Amino acid sequence: MQSKENDLVLIALFAALVAVLGLIPSIQMPWGIPVTAQSLGVMLAGAVLGAKRGGLSILLFIGLVALGLPLLAGGRGGLGVFASPTAGFIFGFPVAAFVTGLIMEKLRFDPTVASGIASFIGGIIVLYVMGIFGFYMLTDKSLGTSISIMVTYIPGDLVKVVLTAIIVGALAKARPQSLLSRH
């Protein structure tokens, strides 16, 4: 059984993981949404910590960004990011982590496969719906153009789904008790 103190440490640890993944150089795309590694951290938070803890870890991260800490890829932070073309993705991060974790909690088969499915649904489908909607609302692009632009990011995010599955599978074998989405 996890103690509240352990939960808080893990929530903070995964918020820090997402921040560290923002330090990996991003590729700035012409339409204002960079290619980053941060969504990998979002997928891992949900897949490892489960819905509640995973979602809270990313909410903590978003709260720190709102306070002005430059934790988003490219050193971005502050309230202005919530009105940028990336806002839908930023708001989608905690939802994606929560959904990924919820699916992991429900799927009771091999954790490698389960985390791949959960990360695909939460970290791509859910995140992209919110990201596309935010991009559409905050730019002068049509919905069709917004969707077309976002499709270019899917191959990279599929790599993140595979990485999440590999990491979670290895974690399940090495330390099954640490996979809180299964308890």
MDAnalysis code that builds the backbone (N, CA, C; Angstrom):
import MDAnalysis as mda
import numpy as np

u = mda.Universe.empty(549, n_residues=183, atom_resindex=np.repeat(np.arange(183), 3), trajectory=True)
u.add_TopologyAttr("name", ["N", "CA", "C"] * 183)
u.add_TopologyAttr("resid", np.arange(1, 184))
u.add_TopologyAttr("resname", ["MET", "GLN", "SER", "LYS", "GLU", "ASN", "ASP", "LEU", "VAL", "LEU", "ILE", "ALA", "LEU", "PHE", "ALA", "ALA", "LEU", "VAL", "ALA", "VAL", "LEU", "GLY", "LEU", "ILE", "PRO", "SER", "ILE", "GLN", "MET", "PRO", "TRP", "GLY", "ILE", "PRO", "VAL", "THR", "ALA", "GLN", "SER", "LEU", "GLY", "VAL", "MET", "LEU", "ALA", "GLY", "ALA", "VAL", "LEU", "GLY", "ALA", "LYS", "ARG", "GLY", "GLY", "LEU", "SER", "ILE", "LEU", "LEU", "PHE", "ILE", "GLY", "LEU", "VAL", "ALA", "LEU", "GLY", "LEU", "PRO", "LEU", "LEU", "ALA", "GLY", "GLY", "ARG", "GLY", "GLY", "LEU", "GLY", "VAL", "PHE", "ALA", "SER", "PRO", "THR", "ALA", "GLY", "PHE", "ILE", "PHE", "GLY", "PHE", "PRO", "VAL", "ALA", "ALA", "PHE", "VAL", "THR", "GLY", "LEU", "ILE", "MET", "GLU", "LYS", "LEU", "ARG", "PHE", "ASP", "PRO", "THR", "VAL", "ALA", "SER", "GLY", "ILE", "ALA", "SER", "PHE", "ILE", "GLY", "GLY", "ILE", "ILE", "VAL", "LEU", "TYR", "VAL", "MET", "GLY", "ILE", "PHE", "GLY", "PHE", "TYR", "MET", "LEU", "THR", "ASP", "LYS", "SER", "LEU", "GLY", "THR", "SER", "ILE", "SER", "ILE", "MET", "VAL", "THR", "TYR", "ILE", "PRO", "GLY", "ASP", "LEU", "VAL", "LYS", "VAL", "VAL", "LEU", "THR", "ALA", "ILE", "ILE", "VAL", "GLY", "ALA", "LEU", "ALA", "LYS", "ALA", "ARG", "PRO", "GLN", "SER", "LEU", "LEU", "SER", "ARG", "HIS"])
u.atoms.positions = np.array([
    [0.838, -1.187, 0.000],
    [0.000, 0.000, 0.000],
    [0.879, 1.244, 0.000],
    [0.559, 2.186, -0.838],
    [1.300, 3.443, -0.963],
    [0.899, 4.412, 0.141],
    [1.869, 5.061, 0.743],
    [1.560, 6.112, 1.705],
    [1.349, 7.421, 0.958],
    [0.687, 8.356, 1.620],
    [0.437, 9.681, 1.016],
    [1.762, 10.378, 0.709],
    [2.751, 10.205, 1.581],
    [4.058, 10.827, 1.356],
    [4.725, 10.254, 0.107],
    [4.630, 8.932, -0.046],
    [5.193, 8.309, -1.255],
    [4.473, 8.793, -2.497],
    [3.147, 8.928, -2.401],
    [2.377, 9.440, -3.533],
    [2.865, 10.827, -3.928],
    [3.050, 11.696, -2.944],
    [3.503, 13.059, -3.225],
    [4.877, 13.071, -3.876],
    [5.758, 12.205, -3.399],
    [7.098, 12.123, -3.988],
    [7.016, 11.676, -5.444],
    [6.205, 10.664, -5.705],
    [6.082, 10.155, -7.075],
    [5.418, 11.169, -7.997],
    [4.417, 11.875, -7.490],
    [3.762, 12.924, -8.280],
    [4.786, 13.993, -8.654],
    [5.583, 14.427, -7.673],
    [6.614, 15.437, -7.940],
    [7.685, 14.894, -8.876],
    [8.052, 13.635, -8.702],
    [9.087, 13.022, -9.545],
    [8.664, 12.988, -11.013],
    [7.413, 12.629, -11.276],
    [6.968, 12.577, -12.667],
    [6.761, 13.969, -13.245],
    [6.381, 14.944, -12.412],
    [6.330, 16.332, -12.894],
    [7.739, 16.766, -13.300],
    [8.724, 16.390, -12.489],
    [10.115, 16.719, -12.813],
    [10.577, 16.006, -14.076],
    [10.145, 14.763, -14.263],
    [10.504, 14.019, -15.475],
    [10.011, 14.743, -16.721],
    [8.775, 15.225, -16.691],
    [8.236, 15.954, -17.841],
    [9.040, 17.231, -18.070],
    [9.420, 17.900, -16.982],
    [10.235, 19.118, -17.115],
    [11.595, 18.792, -17.728],
    [12.228, 17.729, -17.278],
    [13.539, 17.335, -17.809],
    [13.431, 16.970, -19.289],
    [12.354, 16.302, -19.665],
    [12.167, 15.951, -21.074],
    [12.018, 17.202, -21.946],
    [11.629, 18.307, -21.333],
    [11.570, 19.578, -22.055],
    [12.936, 20.155, -22.355],
    [13.963, 19.648, -21.671],
    [15.333, 20.117, -21.914],
    [15.941, 19.492, -23.168],
    [15.373, 18.380, -23.592],
    [15.854, 17.762, -24.831],
    [15.516, 18.734, -25.960],
    [16.483, 19.074, -26.770],
    [16.211, 20.066, -27.821],
    [14.981, 19.699, -28.646],
    [14.131, 20.684, -28.825],
    [12.912, 20.469, -29.600],
    [13.121, 20.984, -31.019],
    [12.267, 20.518, -31.886],
    [12.284, 20.985, -33.273],
    [11.112, 21.939, -33.424],
    [11.415, 23.187, -33.729],
    [10.353, 24.181, -33.887],
    [9.763, 24.074, -35.285],
    [8.473, 23.854, -35.337],
    [7.777, 23.746, -36.610],
    [7.249, 25.128, -36.996],
    [7.026, 25.366, -38.266],
    [6.621, 26.702, -38.711],
    [5.276, 27.176, -38.155],
    [4.408, 26.272, -37.722],
    [3.082, 26.677, -37.247],
    [3.036, 26.863, -35.743],
    [4.194, 26.838, -35.058],
    [4.257, 27.220, -33.656],
    [4.156, 26.104, -32.633],
    [4.081, 24.862, -33.058],
    [4.026, 23.748, -32.112],
    [5.298, 22.930, -32.287],
    [6.154, 22.923, -31.251],
    [7.419, 22.201, -31.384],
    [7.244, 20.699, -31.229],
    [8.167, 19.957, -31.800],
    [8.261, 18.525, -31.566],
    [9.108, 18.377, -30.302],
    [8.518, 17.773, -29.259],
    [9.224, 17.649, -27.982],
    [9.134, 16.218, -27.466],
    [9.886, 15.950, -26.419],
    [9.826, 14.645, -25.758],
    [8.865, 14.656, -24.572],
    [8.263, 15.806, -24.281],
    [7.459, 15.919, -23.068],
    [6.234, 15.024, -23.050],
    [5.634, 14.758, -24.188],
    [4.465, 13.877, -24.174],
    [4.842, 12.441, -23.797],
    [6.101, 12.068, -23.960],
    [6.573, 10.775, -23.462],
    [6.420, 10.728, -21.946],
    [6.782, 11.803, -21.274],
    [6.623, 11.871, -19.819],
    [5.170, 11.807, -19.397],
    [4.299, 12.424, -20.184],
    [2.860, 12.388, -19.904],
    [2.365, 10.946, -19.996],
    [2.767, 10.240, -21.056],
    [2.353, 8.847, -21.232],
    [2.879, 7.979, -20.090],
    [4.153, 8.177, -19.736],
    [4.745, 7.396, -18.659],
    [4.076, 7.677, -17.320],
    [3.742, 8.928, -17.059],
    [3.088, 9.274, -15.789],
    [1.791, 8.492, -15.633],
    [0.976, 8.485, -16.665],
    [-0.277, 7.739, -16.588],
    [-0.066, 6.244, -16.517],
    [0.820, 5.729, -17.352],
    [1.036, 4.283, -17.427],
    [1.652, 3.724, -16.149],
    [2.518, 4.481, -15.508],
    [3.198, 3.997, -14.301],
    [2.405, 4.331, -13.041],
    [1.951, 5.566, -12.924],
    [1.320, 6.015, -11.683],
    [-0.176, 5.739, -11.612],
    [-0.817, 5.511, -12.747],
    [-2.261, 5.349, -12.756],
    [-2.947, 6.680, -13.005],
    [-4.270, 6.637, -13.074],
    [-5.055, 7.808, -13.469],
    [-4.890, 8.980, -12.503],
    [-5.172, 8.759, -11.240],
    [-5.177, 9.863, -10.271],
    [-3.787, 10.463, -10.092],
    [-2.816, 9.632, -9.745],
    [-1.458, 10.137, -9.506],
    [-0.833, 10.692, -10.790],
    [-1.058, 10.008, -11.914],
    [-0.518, 10.478, -13.186],
    [-1.082, 11.824, -13.578],
    [-2.406, 11.963, -13.465],
    [-3.044, 13.244, -13.773],
    [-2.565, 14.351, -12.847],
    [-2.444, 14.028, -11.546],
    [-1.976, 15.037, -10.583],
    [-0.531, 15.458, -10.857],
    [0.302, 14.515, -11.270],
    [1.695, 14.873, -11.563],
    [1.772, 15.878, -12.702],
    [0.940, 15.697, -13.703],
    [0.968, 16.616, -14.843],
    [0.268, 17.927, -14.491],
    [-0.748, 17.884, -13.634],
    [-1.342, 19.136, -13.144],
    [-0.315, 19.953, -12.366],
    [0.506, 19.274, -11.563],
    [1.584, 19.972, -10.851],
    [2.526, 20.629, -11.851],
    [2.919, 19.893, -12.869],
    [3.795, 20.437, -13.907],
    [3.168, 21.672, -14.549],
    [1.887, 21.578, -14.918],
    [1.184, 22.699, -15.562],
    [1.084, 23.891, -14.600],
    [0.852, 23.609, -13.330],
    [0.813, 24.682, -12.339],
    [2.131, 25.421, -12.246],
    [3.227, 24.686, -12.282],
    [4.554, 25.308, -12.240],
    [4.804, 26.146, -13.495],
    [4.337, 25.656, -14.634],
    [4.450, 26.426, -15.879],
    [3.642, 27.719, -15.753],
    [2.432, 27.620, -15.201],
    [1.574, 28.803, -15.041],
    [2.220, 29.842, -14.124],
    [2.976, 29.372, -13.144],
    [3.675, 30.289, -12.237],
    [4.861, 30.987, -12.901],
    [5.191, 30.567, -14.098],
    [6.251, 31.230, -14.848],
    [7.532, 30.439, -15.001],
    [7.596, 29.249, -14.414],
    [8.799, 28.450, -14.580],
    [8.930, 28.031, -16.041],
    [10.106, 28.184, -16.617],
    [10.300, 27.884, -18.050],
    [10.496, 26.384, -18.291],
    [9.455, 25.598, -18.034],
    [9.569, 24.141, -18.069],
    [9.101, 23.500, -19.371],
    [8.409, 24.265, -20.186],
    [8.006, 23.711, -21.479],
    [9.187, 23.728, -22.442],
    [9.135, 22.872, -23.421],
    [10.197, 22.803, -24.426],
    [10.520, 24.193, -24.943],
    [11.790, 24.462, -25.100],
    [12.232, 25.770, -25.563],
    [12.292, 26.805, -24.442],
    [12.112, 26.372, -23.190],
    [12.193, 27.292, -22.064],
    [10.986, 28.201, -21.918],
    [9.833, 27.711, -22.348],
    [8.619, 28.528, -22.261],
    [7.907, 28.278, -20.939],
    [7.285, 29.313, -20.436],
    [6.486, 29.223, -19.218],
    [5.714, 30.508, -19.039],
    [4.866, 30.552, -18.045],
    [4.060, 31.738, -17.785],
    [2.676, 31.607, -18.391],
    [1.814, 32.522, -18.020],
    [0.417, 32.459, -18.452],
    [0.234, 32.602, -19.957],
    [1.177, 33.239, -20.625],
    [1.060, 33.440, -22.073],
    [0.984, 32.147, -22.864],
    [1.575, 31.068, -22.350],
    [1.545, 29.802, -23.095],
    [0.130, 29.240, -23.188],
    [-0.757, 29.682, -22.286],
    [-2.125, 29.191, -22.295],
    [-2.992, 29.889, -23.343],
    [-2.393, 30.825, -24.061],
    [-3.080, 31.498, -25.174],
    [-2.295, 31.324, -26.471],
    [-1.378, 30.369, -26.488],
    [-0.545, 30.120, -27.668],
    [-1.119, 28.952, -28.466],
    [-0.613, 28.730, -29.674],
    [-1.109, 27.592, -30.475],
    [-0.926, 26.237, -29.790],
    [-0.054, 26.160, -28.779],
    [0.161, 24.898, -28.067],
    [-0.779, 24.707, -26.886],
    [-1.635, 25.673, -26.610],
    [-2.473, 25.637, -25.406],
    [-3.321, 24.374, -25.307],
    [-3.877, 23.920, -26.404],
    [-4.697, 22.712, -26.368],
    [-3.909, 21.498, -25.906],
    [-2.660, 21.422, -26.335],
    [-1.803, 20.325, -25.887],
    [-1.464, 20.473, -24.413],
    [-1.182, 21.696, -23.979],
    [-0.839, 21.923, -22.572],
    [-2.015, 21.539, -21.679],
    [-3.205, 22.008, -22.024],
    [-4.390, 21.634, -21.255],
    [-4.675, 20.142, -21.380],
    [-4.289, 19.555, -22.494],
    [-4.522, 18.132, -22.718],
    [-3.567, 17.218, -21.981],
    [-2.408, 17.715, -21.578],
    [-1.426, 16.865, -20.895],
    [-2.008, 16.132, -19.679],
    [-2.622, 16.832, -18.708],
    [-3.128, 16.092, -17.546],
    [-4.282, 15.152, -17.905],
    [-5.097, 15.536, -18.865],
    [-6.199, 14.676, -19.301],
    [-5.623, 13.416, -19.946],
    [-4.615, 13.589, -20.778],
    [-3.974, 12.445, -21.440],
    [-3.348, 11.498, -20.413],
    [-2.675, 12.046, -19.413],
    [-2.075, 11.205, -18.364],
    [-3.162, 10.456, -17.601],
    [-4.244, 11.152, -17.268],
    [-5.346, 10.528, -16.540],
    [-5.957, 9.386, -17.353],
    [-6.259, 9.647, -18.616],
    [-6.881, 8.624, -19.464],
    [-5.928, 7.445, -19.668],
    [-4.655, 7.731, -19.899],
    [-3.663, 6.651, -20.036],
    [-3.660, 5.789, -18.783],
    [-3.629, 6.436, -17.621],
    [-3.636, 5.700, -16.360],
    [-4.914, 4.916, -16.141],
    [-6.044, 5.497, -16.492],
    [-7.326, 4.825, -16.320],
    [-7.391, 3.563, -17.177],
    [-6.929, 3.668, -18.394],
    [-6.930, 2.498, -19.280],
    [-5.967, 1.435, -18.755],
    [-4.812, 1.858, -18.267],
    [-3.858, 0.898, -17.679],
    [-4.478, 0.171, -16.493],
    [-5.251, 0.893, -15.691],
    [-5.891, 0.283, -14.523],
    [-6.946, -0.741, -14.937],
    [-7.568, -0.536, -16.084],
    [-8.651, -1.423, -16.535],
    [-8.145, -2.632, -17.324],
    [-7.065, -2.447, -18.074],
    [-6.543, -3.547, -18.894],
    [-5.707, -4.463, -18.014],
    [-6.115, -5.690, -17.911],
    [-5.463, -6.627, -17.003],
    [-4.617, -7.680, -17.716],
    [-4.071, -7.332, -18.867],
    [-3.184, -8.273, -19.540],
    [-1.775, -7.707, -19.554],
    [-0.903, -8.319, -20.301],
    [0.516, -7.963, -20.331],
    [0.732, -6.446, -20.262],
    [1.505, -5.972, -19.272],
    [1.691, -4.527, -19.103],
    [2.359, -3.837, -20.288],
    [3.186, -4.540, -21.031],
    [3.815, -3.925, -22.201],
    [2.748, -3.575, -23.234],
    [1.905, -4.538, -23.553],
    [0.839, -4.311, -24.532],
    [-0.184, -3.317, -23.984],
    [-0.560, -3.491, -22.724],
    [-1.554, -2.604, -22.113],
    [-1.077, -1.153, -22.118],
    [0.184, -0.939, -21.795],
    [0.691, 0.439, -21.771],
    [0.788, 1.024, -23.175],
    [1.056, 0.183, -24.161],
    [1.050, 0.664, -25.542],
    [-0.342, 1.113, -25.970],
    [-1.339, 0.305, -25.652],
    [-2.724, 0.664, -25.981],
    [-3.139, 1.913, -25.210],
    [-2.866, 1.933, -23.908],
    [-3.255, 3.070, -23.065],
    [-2.576, 4.356, -23.519],
    [-1.306, 4.268, -23.858],
    [-0.558, 5.457, -24.307],
    [-1.051, 5.948, -25.662],
    [-1.417, 5.024, -26.517],
    [-1.952, 5.424, -27.821],
    [-3.278, 6.170, -27.645],
    [-4.161, 5.604, -26.836],
    [-5.470, 6.239, -26.654],
    [-5.329, 7.562, -25.897],
    [-4.633, 7.539, -24.757],
    [-4.499, 8.758, -23.958],
    [-3.523, 9.758, -24.535],
    [-2.349, 9.268, -24.920],
    [-1.265, 10.150, -25.337],
    [-1.311, 10.596, -26.779],
    [-2.137, 9.948, -27.588],
    [-2.286, 10.403, -28.974],
    [-3.730, 10.826, -29.229],
    [-4.676, 9.917, -29.103],
    [-6.052, 10.270, -29.469],
    [-6.588, 11.407, -28.599],
    [-6.572, 11.231, -27.287],
    [-7.108, 12.270, -26.391],
    [-6.306, 13.557, -26.513],
    [-4.989, 13.436, -26.481],
    [-4.141, 14.629, -26.539],
    [-4.313, 15.377, -27.863],
    [-4.423, 14.644, -28.946],
    [-4.580, 15.293, -30.255],
    [-5.944, 15.969, -30.408],
    [-6.989, 15.359, -29.873],
    [-8.306, 16.010, -29.945],
    [-8.223, 17.376, -29.270],
    [-7.633, 17.419, -28.081],
    [-7.519, 18.693, -27.365],
    [-6.535, 19.631, -28.055],
    [-5.431, 19.087, -28.533],
    [-4.424, 19.908, -29.204],
    [-4.938, 20.511, -30.497],
    [-5.625, 19.718, -31.278],
    [-6.180, 20.218, -32.543],
    [-7.232, 21.286, -32.268],
    [-8.101, 21.026, -31.302],
    [-9.139, 21.994, -30.978],
    [-8.515, 23.320, -30.514],
    [-7.503, 23.240, -29.649],
    [-6.833, 24.456, -29.191],
    [-6.152, 25.208, -30.322],
    [-5.477, 24.481, -31.182],
    [-4.804, 25.095, -32.324],
    [-5.816, 25.785, -33.227],
    [-6.908, 25.100, -33.509],
    [-7.977, 25.646, -34.355],
    [-8.553, 26.924, -33.741],
    [-8.785, 26.903, -32.433],
    [-9.397, 28.056, -31.765],
    [-8.442, 29.252, -31.657],
    [-7.151, 28.997, -31.590],
    [-6.191, 30.072, -31.315],
    [-5.375, 30.512, -32.532],
    [-5.701, 29.952, -33.691],
    [-5.030, 30.382, -34.920],
    [-6.098, 30.707, -35.959],
    [-5.646, 31.165, -37.090],
    [-6.591, 31.469, -38.166],
    [-6.760, 30.287, -39.126],
    [-6.339, 29.110, -38.712],
    [-6.432, 27.908, -39.561],
    [-7.823, 27.280, -39.467],
    [-8.264, 26.687, -40.550],
    [-9.534, 25.959, -40.538],
    [-9.348, 24.664, -39.752],
    [-10.446, 24.020, -39.407],
    [-10.364, 22.755, -38.688],
    [-9.652, 21.701, -39.539],
    [-9.969, 21.650, -40.826],
    [-9.310, 20.690, -41.723],
    [-7.819, 20.924, -41.816],
    [-7.412, 22.192, -41.929],
    [-5.989, 22.520, -41.973],
    [-5.321, 22.183, -40.653],
    [-6.009, 22.464, -39.550],
    [-5.462, 22.145, -38.229],
    [-5.211, 20.655, -38.086],
    [-6.155, 19.850, -38.535],
    [-5.986, 18.392, -38.479],
    [-4.829, 17.966, -39.372],
    [-4.751, 18.523, -40.585],
    [-3.666, 18.170, -41.516],
    [-2.296, 18.493, -40.929],
    [-2.195, 19.629, -40.276],
    [-0.922, 20.015, -39.655],
    [-0.552, 19.033, -38.545],
    [-1.508, 18.679, -37.714],
    [-1.221, 17.816, -36.562],
    [-0.867, 16.388, -36.958],
    [-1.349, 15.936, -38.101],
    [-1.026, 14.585, -38.562],
    [0.487, 14.410, -38.710],
    [1.191, 15.490, -38.997],
    [2.649, 15.390, -39.176],
    [3.371, 14.994, -37.885],
    [2.736, 15.165, -36.754],
    [3.357, 14.836, -35.468],
    [3.144, 13.378, -35.050],
    [2.206, 12.703, -35.667],
    [1.833, 11.357, -35.227],
    [2.982, 10.347, -35.305],
    [3.797, 10.302, -36.361],
    [4.889, 9.314, -36.360],
    [5.813, 9.431, -35.140],
    [6.175, 10.632, -34.771],
    [7.023, 10.817, -33.585],
    [6.333, 10.370, -32.315],
    [5.037, 10.635, -32.220],
    [4.305, 10.223, -31.032],
    [4.089, 8.710, -30.992],
    [4.037, 8.077, -32.137],
    [3.981, 6.612, -32.155],
    [5.282, 6.018, -31.609],
    [6.403, 6.660, -31.893],
    [7.683, 6.226, -31.309],
    [7.611, 6.341, -29.787],
    [6.998, 7.424, -29.279],
    [6.859, 7.608, -27.825],
    [5.959, 6.536, -27.220],
    [4.933, 6.117, -27.938],
    [4.075, 5.034, -27.460],
    [4.893, 3.752, -27.317],
    [5.699, 3.446, -28.325],
    [6.545, 2.242, -28.279],
    [7.545, 2.342, -27.131],
    [8.175, 3.510, -26.964],
    [9.119, 3.695, -25.851],
    [8.422, 3.517, -24.505],
    [7.226, 4.063, -24.379],
    [6.470, 3.894, -23.135],
    [6.213, 2.416, -22.875],
    [5.785, 1.686, -23.893],
    [5.512, 0.258, -23.728],
    [6.769, -0.502, -23.316],
    [7.887, -0.182, -23.925],
    [9.150, -0.858, -23.593],
    [9.557, -0.546, -22.148],
    [9.481, 0.718, -21.771],
    [9.875, 1.125, -20.411],
    [8.951, 0.504, -19.368],
    [7.652, 0.571, -19.605],
    [6.695, 0.004, -18.650],
    [6.846, -1.509, -18.579],
    [7.056, -2.161, -19.711],
    [7.271, -3.605, -19.709],
    [8.506, -3.990, -18.910],
    [9.587, -3.240, -19.092],
    [10.814, -3.512, -18.339],
    [10.605, -3.252, -16.850],
    [9.904, -2.183, -16.533],
    [9.616, -1.864, -15.138],
    [8.750, -2.949, -14.499],
    [7.776, -3.451, -15.227],
    [6.897, -4.505, -14.717],
    [7.683, -5.784, -14.417],
    [8.706, -6.051, -15.218],
    [9.527, -7.240, -14.980],
    [10.511, -7.033, -13.834],
    [11.143, -5.859, -13.790],
    [12.174, -5.598, -12.789],
    [11.597, -5.277, -11.410],
    [10.548, -4.490, -11.376],
    [9.950, -4.054, -10.107],
    [8.439, -3.940, -10.263],
    [7.739, -5.076, -10.324],
    [6.303, -5.036, -10.581],
    [5.519, -4.189, -9.577],
    [5.987, -4.124, -8.346],
    [5.286, -3.340, -7.323],
    [5.356, -1.830, -7.595],
    [6.287, -1.408, -8.438],
    [6.417, 0.025, -8.738],
    [5.440, 0.482, -9.826],
    [4.776, -0.446, -10.445],
    [3.802, -0.108, -11.485],
    [2.457, 0.130, -10.788],
    [2.273, 1.339, -10.297],
    [1.125, 1.671, -9.457],
    [-0.197, 1.624, -10.219],
    [-0.154, 1.717, -11.524],
    [-1.375, 1.614, -12.312],
    [-1.970, 0.213, -12.243],
    [-1.237, -0.731, -11.700],
    [-1.689, -2.124, -11.586],
    [-2.125, -2.482, -10.176],
    [-2.090, -1.526, -9.238],
    [-2.449, -1.825, -7.840],
    [-3.650, -1.057, -7.404],
])
